[in-house]
Amino acid sequence: MDQKMIEVYKEYQKGKLDRRTFMKKLSFLAGGTTAAFTLLPLFETNHAHAQIVPEDDSRLDTEYVTYPGINCEMRAYLARPKGDEKLPGVIVIHENRGLVPHIRDVARRMALEGFLTVAPDANSPLGGSPEDENESRERMQQLDNDATVKNFVAAVQYLKTHPQSTGKVGCTGFCWGGGITNQVTVNAPDLVAAVPYYGSQPAVEDVPKIKAAMLLHYAGEDARINAGIPAFEEALKAASIEYTIYIYEGAGHAFNNDTGARYHEEAAKLAWERTVAFFKEKLKT
């Protein structure tokens, strides 16, 4: 791959270019739009370099589990520190490509912070997420939205009643999963804390149903999602819901995903530190 292409990718990865500008420059360097789109997966699906916690990390126990959903048995990836200590639970909700290796890695990272962590697979009603992420994304487009929300709400009860749980449960999610996290807060009164990353906001009339404390992460370069912030914040204030909003200037949508082209290291690390501290404060006290 040409070094100039790599440099353009790095600028995009750091949030210095929006996606349209990135694709325009990549198309020029690659000799056309078709060539650019052929190269794009090489930038966006490199999971190996970003794995933070190995699958066989000796500090953790990991397994696939199932729990009752509204229309199927939900399959999920469970990660927890070794030992019998009771722990608060955290649900990790994936992006719009299904339960990919990156999200399982995020679940392991959260488990190492002292949480009983479960990452459900939204594609469970359709046989689960395939390895091909594009196929997985297409499969997700077939999901019934109301049933999907209820399947993730069911994860709250699963963790709350898990034998190793303290009964306190939080939820975080990214992109599509950030929007679902917001829906879980509306529909799960037992949820204690929620951290949606650049997720679409719930309907204003649903906001008073929220009982969880909220930590909201947004990217500065994310006009579509950010357009919903003012109305959401006004509704949160009106309902006296505890919340904090952080906007990471210079970062784009999906800045937390360290396997993707839009990864923004500074924003991702700061947001993660704040997320972990928030969950420890709300779930461990």
N, C-alpha and C positions, 0 to 999 in steps of 0.2 A: 504494500500500500504506500502511495506517494506521501512523503513527509509533509508536504503542504496540506494534504487532506487530514493528516493526523493533527497538525497545528490548528486547523479550522475546527476539528472535533473537540480539541482541548478548550478552545474558546467557548464553544457551545456548552461543554460540560461544566465549565466554571460560571455559566450564566451570562457571559459577555455577549452572546448572540441569541436572538430568539430563534425558534424553530424554522420560521420562514426564511430568515437570512442565512441560517446554517445550510438549509437545503439548496438555496440559490447558489451559494458559494461551492458547495459540494458538487452540484450539477455542473458548474463551470469547470471545476478541476477534473471531474470524471468524464467529461465530454458529452454530457446529456443527462436529462432527468431519469431516464430508464436505468442508466448505469449507476446513478446516485442511489436510487431506491434498491438496486441490487447490492450495493455496498452497505446500506444502512444496517441490516441485521448484524454485520460484523462489529458495528459500534454498540448495538443495543442489547445483544444477548450474551455478552461475555461474563458468565457468572463466576468462573473459577478464580479470577484474580481478586474478586471482592469478598470471598468467603472469609468471614471474621472468626467464627467459631466452627471448627470442624465437626462433621456429623458424628464422629466417634470420640468427641471430647470426653475425657475420663471423669470430668466433674459433673456430668449430666447423665440423666436417664431420658431417653427419647423413644417414642413409639407412635404408631398410628392407632387411633381410637375411634369409636363411633358413639354418637349420642342421638337421642330421638329428635328429629326435626318435624316440621309441620306436614311434609309430604314425602319424607324418606328418612333413612338412617343417614345422618350427617357424618362424613368422614373428616377427621381432623388430625393434625400433627401436634403431639403433646411433648413438651420439654419441661424438665424440672431438675433442680439440683439434687444430687444423690442424698439419700437419707430419708428419715421419716418425719422430719419437722413439718408442722402445718404451715402453709404458706398462703398469702393472698393470691388471687388469680388475675391474670391478664389475658384478654382475647386480642389476637393480632389478626387484622383483616387485610387480605391481599388486594392488589391492584386489579386491573381489568384483564389480566392474563392468567388468572387462576393461581393455584397454590404452587408457585414456582420455587426453585431452590433458594432464591434470595429471601423470600418470606419465611421459609423454614429456618434460614440463618438468623433472621431478625428474631424469630421465636426463641432460638437458642441464646441469642444475646440477652434477651429479656429474662430468660430463665437464670442466667448467670448473675443477674442483679437480685435474685432471691424471690422469683415469682413462679408460680405454677402457671405455665403458659400454654395456651391452645390456639392453633391457627386452623380454623375450619376451611374446608374447600367448598366454595359456593357452587361448584359444578357437581356436587354429590348427587343431586336428583337426575343428572344426565350421565352418570357413570364415572364422574370424577374428572379432574384436569389432566388432559394428555400432555406428553412431554413437549410437543410442538406448541409453542406459545400462541402462534397465530390461530391454530385450530382451537386452542383453549379459549381464546378471546371470542371467536365465532360461536363457540358453544355457550359462553356466558350471555351472549346476546339473545339466546333463546329462553333464558330464565324468566320466570314470573316474578316481578319485582316484590309484590306483597309477600309471597311465600318466601322469597330470599331473605327479606328483612326478618320474618318470623323465625327462620332457620338460624339466623345469627343471634336473635334475642334468646333462643333456646340455649345457646352456649353460655349465657349468663347463669341460667339455672344449673346447667351441667357443672360449671366450675364452683358455683356456690355450694353445691351439695357433694362435691368430690370428697372422698375420705381424707385427702391430704390438704383440704382447703380450710382456711380460717373463716370462710363465708363472705369475705370482702372481694369484690370483683371490679376490675377496670377494663377499659376497652380502648384500643388504638387501631387506626387503619390509615391507608395511604391511597391517595387519588380516589378511585372508585370506592376503595375501602374506607376512605375518610368520609365520603358521603353516607356509606352504610353505618359507620360509627355514629354519625349524627342521628340516623334513624333508630339505632339501638338505644340511644339516650332518650329519645322520645317515647319508645315503646317498652322500656325495661326500667320500671321504678326502683328495682333493687340494685341497679348499677350505681356504684359509688363515685367513679371518676372516669372521664373520657378525654382522649387526646386525638382528635381528628387532624390529619395532615392534609391540607389543601383539598378539603372535601366540600362537595356541594351542600348547601345549607338546607335545613328542614323548612317546611312551610311555617310562616310566622305564627299562624294560629295554633301550631303544634308545640311551639317553644315552651309555653307554661307547663307542659307535661313533664319537662325535664327535671329530674331530681339530682342528677350527678353534678359534681363540680367539673368544670370544663377548662381545658388548656387547648387553645386553638392555634395551629401553625399554618401560616400562609406564605406563599412566595411573592416577592415584590413584583416579579414579571409574570403575572398570571391574571390578566384582565378579566377573563370570563368568570373564573371562580370568585375573584375579589369583588366583582360587581354586587355579589350578594352579602357582603360583610355588613354594610351600614344597617340594613333592615334587620339582620340577624342580631347584631349587637344591641340595637334599640329594643328588640323583643326580649333579649336576655336581661337587660336593665329593668325593663318594665315588670318582668316576672321575678325580679330579685334573685336571679340565679348566679351563683359564684362562677366567674369566668375570668380568663386572662387571654389576650390576643397578642401574638407575636407575628410581625411581618418581616420577612428576611429579604432586605433590599439586595438587588443584584442576582437573586436566585430565581429560577424558573420552576414551573410546575414539575413535580416529581423529583425535586432536588434531593430527597433523602435516598433515592435508589442508587446505590453505589455500583450497580451493574449496568446502569443506563447512561446515555449520552448527556442527560440533563443533570447529572449528579453535581452538587455544589458542596464541596467538602466542608467549608467553614460553616455554612448554614446547617448542614446535616449534623455535624458534631455538636453544635450548640443546641439545636432542637432536641437531639437525643439526650443530652445532659439534662435539659429542662424536663423532658418527659419522664426520665427515670426518677429525678428528684420529686416531681409531682406525684408519681405513683407511690413512692416511698412515704411521702407525707400523708397522702389520703388513704392508703391501703394498709400501712404498717403501724399506724398509731390508733 
